[in-house]
Amino acid sequence: MSLAAERPASVRVQERAETVQEDVRYEGLVTRAIAFAIDAAVIDIVAIAVAGAVALAVSVLSIPDVVDTVLLAIGGALFVVWSCGYFVTFWSTTGQTPGARVMRLRVVRAGGGRLSAGRALLRVVYLTLAAIPLLLGFAPVLVDERRRGLHDMLAGTVVVEVPEVTPAARRGEPPGVPPS
């Protein structure tokens, strides 16, 4: 009889969970900052294109100054909604924004699994709060064993490395098998 067969199922599950945790690599501040910069560029490029199109359309119309001011306020509000929606959508569907995909990282719940839309929205709010006091909310990333910032701790999330997918894995071959 094997040793694994003699142990209770709960012990085997515990051993597997610990093995999975050992394989996880938490991402640090620089990688996350680069991913965020890429995302900020995407958000801003789309916003500039939309704002440019609206400005061209409005430029041919005779609009009173009051309406101009209202349009600017609406544009600002839509930018905030667009920015939040960008992160919430990507984090709650794949866990990866385009910037995170480039940098091979993913946002997941601290216990594992995908974020709900509500948790992703909370993370956006906490991310904003972490940035307000001179970016001090990001300092824990430098010392926390799971590299969590204040926003990660409050939202119950971690940022992990996504293993590189090899061509063999794309073809469905097990690791270490030479191509035929």
Backbone bond lengths (Angstrom), bond angles and torsions (degrees), N, CA, C in turn:
res aa  C-N    CA-C-N  psi(-1)  N-CA   C-N-CA  omega(-1)  CA-C   N-CA-C  phi
1 M - - - 1.436 - - 1.531 107.96 -
2 S 1.324 116.48 136.26 1.463 119.73 -178.06 1.523 110.58 -77.77
3 L 1.331 114.76 160.01 1.455 120.86 -179.41 1.523 110.78 -64.27
4 A 1.338 116.92 -38.41 1.467 120.56 -179.45 1.522 111.03 -65.51
5 A 1.336 117.90 -34.29 1.456 120.73 -179.10 1.527 111.02 -70.86
6 E 1.322 118.99 -25.84 1.457 122.65 -178.93 1.524 112.19 -79.96
7 R 1.316 118.41 -22.84 1.467 121.42 -177.66 1.524 110.05 -81.88
8 P 1.324 116.63 149.87 1.462 119.27 176.00 1.533 110.37 -66.08
9 A 1.329 116.08 156.11 1.460 121.81 -177.26 1.525 111.46 -59.89
10 S 1.335 117.89 -36.13 1.463 119.84 -177.85 1.526 111.51 -63.62
11 V 1.318 117.41 -34.32 1.459 120.80 178.02 1.520 109.95 -68.92
12 R 1.333 116.66 -42.80 1.472 119.63 178.89 1.520 110.57 -61.61
13 V 1.330 117.84 -41.67 1.459 121.08 178.70 1.528 109.52 -63.78
14 Q 1.322 116.78 -43.50 1.463 121.48 178.53 1.525 110.29 -59.05
15 E 1.339 117.24 -44.70 1.466 120.34 179.84 1.518 110.82 -61.98
16 R 1.341 117.46 -42.60 1.459 120.81 179.25 1.516 110.88 -64.21
17 A 1.330 117.65 -42.10 1.467 120.68 179.52 1.523 110.56 -62.28
18 E 1.337 117.53 -40.54 1.467 119.83 178.67 1.517 110.96 -66.73
19 T 1.324 118.19 -36.45 1.455 121.96 178.35 1.518 110.53 -64.12
20 V 1.333 116.07 -42.43 1.461 119.96 179.11 1.523 109.91 -62.89
21 Q 1.338 117.53 -43.46 1.455 120.64 -179.20 1.523 111.90 -62.44
22 E 1.330 118.10 -34.18 1.456 120.83 179.69 1.521 112.06 -65.09
23 D 1.343 117.07 -29.64 1.452 121.53 -176.98 1.521 112.78 -80.53
24 V 1.335 118.36 -12.15 1.457 122.32 -176.39 1.522 109.70 -79.32
25 R 1.321 115.32 133.36 1.471 120.77 175.60 1.523 107.41 -116.02
26 Y 1.317 116.11 119.69 1.455 121.56 -179.27 1.531 109.45 -84.40
27 E 1.318 115.44 139.94 1.464 120.81 -175.94 1.521 111.56 -88.51
28 G 1.321 115.49 144.60 1.456 122.65 -176.40 1.514 113.70 -93.23
29 L 1.301 114.75 -171.62 1.460 123.52 -171.49 1.531 113.22 -67.38
30 V 1.319 118.00 -44.38 1.471 120.62 -175.00 1.524 111.16 -66.51
31 T 1.319 117.12 -47.22 1.465 120.81 179.84 1.523 110.66 -60.88
32 R 1.310 116.16 -42.90 1.457 120.56 179.72 1.524 111.33 -66.86
33 A 1.341 117.57 -37.47 1.464 121.17 179.39 1.531 111.10 -66.45
34 I 1.318 116.92 -39.36 1.467 120.27 177.81 1.530 110.29 -65.00
35 A 1.327 116.70 -43.44 1.469 120.54 177.96 1.528 109.99 -60.84
36 F 1.330 116.81 -42.55 1.458 120.68 179.65 1.531 110.81 -64.77
37 A 1.315 117.83 -39.31 1.470 121.12 178.45 1.527 110.58 -62.52
38 I 1.319 117.25 -40.48 1.470 120.77 177.11 1.524 109.75 -62.88
39 D 1.333 116.50 -44.70 1.466 120.04 179.03 1.528 111.48 -63.68
40 A 1.326 117.12 -40.82 1.461 120.64 178.54 1.535 110.18 -61.53
41 A 1.324 116.33 -39.30 1.471 120.03 178.08 1.526 110.97 -63.69
42 V 1.331 117.24 -43.51 1.472 120.96 178.65 1.528 109.96 -62.10
43 I 1.326 116.50 -48.33 1.469 120.99 -179.68 1.529 110.55 -58.53
44 D 1.328 116.18 -47.09 1.465 120.17 -177.25 1.525 112.71 -68.46
45 I 1.317 118.32 -39.21 1.472 120.89 179.91 1.520 110.41 -62.90
46 V 1.333 116.67 -44.24 1.472 119.90 177.90 1.525 110.13 -64.09
47 A 1.328 117.31 -43.62 1.465 121.01 -179.27 1.532 111.28 -63.79
48 I 1.323 116.93 -40.77 1.470 120.42 179.06 1.528 110.52 -65.17
49 A 1.317 117.05 -41.01 1.470 120.34 178.84 1.531 110.99 -63.12
50 V 1.323 116.68 -44.04 1.466 120.24 179.36 1.529 110.15 -66.68
51 A 1.332 116.51 -44.70 1.466 119.85 179.57 1.532 110.87 -61.75
52 G 1.321 116.68 -39.34 1.465 120.29 178.16 1.521 111.71 -63.16
53 A 1.320 116.68 -42.81 1.468 120.58 179.12 1.528 110.94 -64.92
54 V 1.315 116.97 -42.16 1.472 120.51 178.63 1.526 109.73 -66.25
55 A 1.330 117.59 -41.87 1.470 121.06 -179.83 1.526 110.87 -62.24
56 L 1.325 117.14 -39.84 1.473 119.90 177.43 1.517 111.33 -64.26
57 A 1.327 116.58 -42.65 1.464 120.24 179.51 1.525 111.38 -65.27
58 V 1.332 116.68 -41.47 1.461 121.03 -178.47 1.534 110.94 -72.16
59 S 1.327 117.60 -28.64 1.473 120.82 -176.31 1.531 112.63 -65.72
60 V 1.295 117.74 -23.55 1.460 119.46 -179.89 1.528 111.86 -89.00
61 L 1.321 116.21 -5.25 1.460 121.04 179.70 1.525 110.06 -104.01
62 S 1.314 115.26 152.86 1.465 120.15 174.71 1.530 107.17 -95.25
63 I 1.334 114.51 105.68 1.466 119.91 -174.29 1.524 108.94 -117.65
64 P 1.337 117.10 133.72 1.466 119.89 176.20 1.535 111.45 -64.10
65 D 1.319 116.28 157.06 1.469 121.50 -178.46 1.521 112.62 -60.18
66 V 1.310 117.35 -34.69 1.465 120.79 -179.51 1.532 109.83 -62.98
67 V 1.306 117.30 -42.67 1.469 121.54 179.48 1.528 109.76 -66.95
68 D 1.323 116.29 -37.01 1.468 121.32 176.52 1.532 110.55 -57.76
69 T 1.319 115.69 -45.57 1.462 121.45 179.73 1.523 110.87 -64.26
70 V 1.307 116.87 -42.20 1.468 121.54 178.69 1.532 109.85 -64.00
71 L 1.329 116.95 -42.09 1.469 120.33 178.74 1.530 111.23 -62.83
72 L 1.326 117.71 -37.99 1.462 120.95 176.96 1.530 111.15 -64.97
73 A 1.322 116.66 -41.51 1.470 120.42 178.26 1.524 110.49 -64.79
74 I 1.300 117.17 -42.26 1.476 121.10 177.80 1.530 109.86 -63.62
75 G 1.333 116.13 -42.61 1.466 120.18 178.04 1.521 112.20 -60.83
76 G 1.324 117.33 -41.29 1.469 121.43 177.78 1.520 111.33 -63.94
77 A 1.333 116.44 -44.26 1.470 120.75 178.53 1.525 110.71 -63.49
78 L 1.324 116.84 -41.68 1.472 120.08 178.84 1.526 111.77 -65.38
79 F 1.336 117.25 -33.19 1.461 120.16 176.79 1.525 110.68 -64.46
80 V 1.330 117.11 -41.83 1.468 120.67 177.92 1.528 110.09 -64.27
81 V 1.323 117.04 -44.02 1.475 120.91 178.63 1.526 110.29 -62.73
82 W 1.334 117.26 -43.53 1.462 122.15 179.05 1.532 110.84 -61.44
83 S 1.322 116.97 -45.14 1.468 120.88 -179.35 1.521 111.43 -63.62
84 C 1.324 116.96 -47.74 1.475 120.72 178.58 1.527 110.92 -64.13
85 G 1.316 115.84 -45.01 1.467 120.59 -179.94 1.521 112.95 -60.62
86 Y 1.311 116.50 -36.31 1.465 122.10 178.00 1.524 110.14 -57.95
87 F 1.346 116.22 -54.21 1.462 119.85 -177.87 1.526 111.92 -68.57
88 V 1.320 117.38 -44.44 1.472 120.36 -178.72 1.524 110.51 -60.27
89 T 1.316 117.17 -44.34 1.466 120.74 -178.60 1.520 111.39 -62.67
90 F 1.319 117.29 -50.06 1.465 119.67 -177.93 1.526 112.30 -68.64
91 W 1.337 117.90 -42.69 1.462 119.77 -178.64 1.521 112.08 -67.18
92 S 1.330 117.97 -34.16 1.463 119.68 -176.86 1.530 112.75 -86.70
93 T 1.319 118.55 -13.54 1.468 119.69 178.43 1.530 111.86 -99.71
94 T 1.321 116.72 -58.25 1.470 119.76 -177.06 1.525 113.34 -112.40
95 G 1.337 116.81 -14.30 1.459 120.28 -175.71 1.515 112.20 81.23
96 Q 1.337 116.27 0.09 1.463 120.58 -177.03 1.515 111.27 -131.89
97 T 1.325 115.62 125.24 1.458 120.41 168.70 1.531 106.44 -81.23
98 P 1.329 118.90 169.48 1.472 118.89 175.26 1.534 112.84 -55.65
99 G 1.321 118.15 -39.93 1.462 120.81 177.26 1.521 111.85 -63.64
100 A 1.321 116.39 -40.80 1.468 120.91 178.32 1.528 110.44 -66.11
101 R 1.315 116.90 -36.65 1.469 120.05 178.76 1.525 110.38 -64.69
102 V 1.330 116.50 -42.16 1.464 120.50 178.36 1.526 110.64 -61.69
103 M 1.335 116.33 -41.25 1.467 121.21 -177.13 1.532 112.41 -89.30
104 R 1.325 117.67 4.07 1.470 124.46 177.62 1.537 112.21 56.62
105 L 1.341 115.05 54.76 1.459 119.12 174.44 1.522 109.74 -136.07
106 R 1.326 115.64 161.91 1.462 121.43 -176.76 1.530 109.02 -143.85
107 V 1.326 116.07 143.16 1.462 122.48 174.98 1.526 107.35 -96.08
108 V 1.329 115.76 125.20 1.467 121.47 179.15 1.525 109.44 -134.55
109 R 1.328 115.72 165.44 1.468 119.54 173.96 1.517 108.50 -65.21
110 A 1.323 117.27 150.77 1.465 121.59 -176.95 1.527 111.38 -58.64
111 G 1.316 118.56 -32.68 1.461 121.60 178.45 1.517 112.89 -86.99
112 G 1.322 117.36 0.39 1.459 122.29 -177.41 1.518 109.82 101.29
113 G 1.285 116.66 150.62 1.456 121.64 177.93 1.517 112.78 105.71
114 R 1.301 113.29 168.14 1.456 122.04 -176.04 1.527 111.29 -77.20
115 L 1.328 116.66 151.01 1.451 122.28 177.15 1.516 109.91 -78.75
116 S 1.316 116.55 143.71 1.462 120.22 170.76 1.527 107.51 -78.57
117 A 1.321 117.23 164.82 1.463 120.15 178.66 1.529 110.48 -62.16
118 G 1.323 117.44 -37.38 1.462 120.89 178.85 1.520 112.60 -64.78
119 R 1.337 116.29 -43.56 1.467 120.12 179.01 1.534 109.86 -67.14
120 A 1.340 116.85 -37.45 1.465 120.30 178.18 1.528 110.31 -64.50
121 L 1.337 117.35 -40.28 1.462 120.52 177.76 1.525 110.53 -65.35
122 L 1.333 117.51 -42.30 1.467 120.43 175.94 1.526 110.72 -59.24
123 R 1.327 117.09 -39.87 1.461 120.55 -179.67 1.534 110.46 -63.75
124 V 1.341 117.12 -38.35 1.471 120.48 176.98 1.532 109.89 -62.85
125 V 1.327 116.36 -45.06 1.471 120.26 179.55 1.524 109.86 -62.61
126 Y 1.338 117.02 -47.07 1.469 120.82 -179.89 1.534 111.19 -65.71
127 L 1.326 117.58 -33.90 1.459 121.43 177.11 1.524 110.21 -61.94
128 T 1.321 115.96 -42.35 1.463 121.08 177.74 1.523 110.53 -63.66
129 L 1.336 116.48 -44.53 1.470 120.46 179.13 1.525 111.45 -64.93
130 A 1.328 117.53 -35.64 1.464 121.23 179.35 1.531 111.16 -66.57
131 A 1.317 116.74 -28.77 1.463 120.98 -178.20 1.528 113.02 -82.28
132 I 1.323 116.82 -24.63 1.466 119.80 -173.39 1.526 113.56 -61.43
133 P 1.329 120.15 -49.26 1.479 116.58 -176.75 1.531 112.17 -82.06
134 L 1.322 116.58 71.07 1.471 122.55 177.67 1.526 113.22 56.53
135 L 1.313 117.36 35.69 1.470 124.89 179.35 1.534 112.95 63.91
136 L 1.326 117.63 16.95 1.468 120.81 -177.35 1.524 112.90 -66.55
137 G 1.316 117.57 -22.16 1.460 120.35 178.47 1.518 113.16 -66.85
138 F 1.343 116.77 -13.01 1.464 120.38 178.77 1.534 112.12 -94.43
139 A 1.317 117.70 -10.61 1.469 121.87 -178.44 1.534 113.67 -58.46
140 P 1.339 119.74 -36.76 1.473 118.18 179.22 1.530 114.20 -59.51
141 V 1.330 117.69 -22.51 1.469 120.49 177.99 1.530 109.99 -57.66
142 L 1.312 116.62 -30.97 1.463 121.24 -177.85 1.525 113.67 -74.48
143 V 1.335 117.82 -22.99 1.459 120.16 -174.75 1.523 114.66 -122.00
144 D 1.303 119.21 -18.80 1.460 122.10 -178.52 1.523 110.07 -71.42
145 E 1.329 117.33 138.75 1.469 120.00 -176.79 1.531 112.46 -65.11
146 R 1.339 117.12 -26.46 1.470 119.98 176.41 1.525 111.64 -102.38
147 R 1.321 116.62 12.61 1.474 124.46 176.06 1.535 112.03 54.72
148 R 1.324 115.73 46.40 1.457 120.83 179.49 1.517 110.25 -97.94
149 G 1.329 115.15 136.96 1.453 120.87 171.33 1.518 109.04 -86.88
150 L 1.312 116.74 176.89 1.455 121.19 179.15 1.527 110.61 -56.01
151 H 1.326 116.73 -42.68 1.463 120.85 -179.67 1.529 111.61 -63.22
152 D 1.336 117.96 -35.73 1.463 121.03 177.46 1.525 110.47 -68.78
153 M 1.323 116.13 -42.52 1.471 119.71 179.87 1.523 110.92 -62.18
154 L 1.333 116.89 -44.64 1.459 120.85 -178.42 1.530 112.31 -69.76
155 A 1.332 116.98 -36.70 1.465 120.73 -178.63 1.527 112.81 -87.52
156 G 1.327 117.48 -9.07 1.462 120.68 -178.97 1.521 112.62 70.19
157 T 1.337 116.21 43.37 1.465 121.10 -178.22 1.521 111.06 -125.15
158 V 1.327 115.25 163.75 1.457 122.88 171.32 1.521 107.82 -137.90
159 V 1.324 115.66 157.94 1.461 121.22 176.55 1.519 106.58 -112.93
160 V 1.345 115.80 120.72 1.461 121.03 -174.35 1.523 110.61 -119.66
161 E 1.316 114.26 158.15 1.456 120.96 176.72 1.527 109.41 -75.04
162 V 1.314 116.28 140.58 1.456 121.59 173.46 1.519 106.68 -98.28
163 P 1.341 117.84 120.19 1.463 118.85 -178.49 1.526 111.16 -60.53
164 E 1.322 114.44 146.34 1.459 120.14 179.42 1.522 109.04 -67.47
165 V 1.329 116.51 136.34 1.453 121.41 178.58 1.525 107.76 -92.93
166 T 1.320 115.54 117.50 1.458 120.63 -178.88 1.524 110.08 -81.50
167 P 1.330 118.19 159.91 1.467 120.00 176.39 1.530 112.15 -57.18
168 A 1.340 117.31 -36.08 1.473 120.14 178.92 1.524 110.45 -63.87
169 A 1.328 117.25 -40.34 1.462 120.63 179.42 1.521 110.39 -66.93
170 R 1.328 117.46 -35.54 1.468 120.06 177.18 1.522 110.84 -63.11
171 R 1.343 116.30 -33.58 1.468 119.96 179.32 1.520 111.46 -81.66
172 G 1.342 117.59 -5.39 1.449 121.04 178.45 1.515 114.19 87.90
173 E 1.334 117.45 12.75 1.459 120.32 -179.89 1.520 109.64 -84.15
174 P 1.329 117.63 143.60 1.464 119.10 176.92 1.533 110.48 -67.94
175 P 1.345 116.65 154.77 1.464 118.81 -178.87 1.525 112.00 -61.57
176 G 1.327 115.67 144.94 1.453 121.05 176.67 1.523 114.60 85.38
177 V 1.329 118.28 -1.53 1.464 120.85 179.86 1.528 108.12 -93.97
178 P 1.342 117.00 121.35 1.474 118.46 179.72 1.534 110.73 -67.63
179 P 1.336 117.74 148.29 1.460 120.18 179.60 1.513 111.58 -62.83
180 S 1.327 117.12 147.02 1.476 121.34 -179.62 1.494 112.32 -78.34
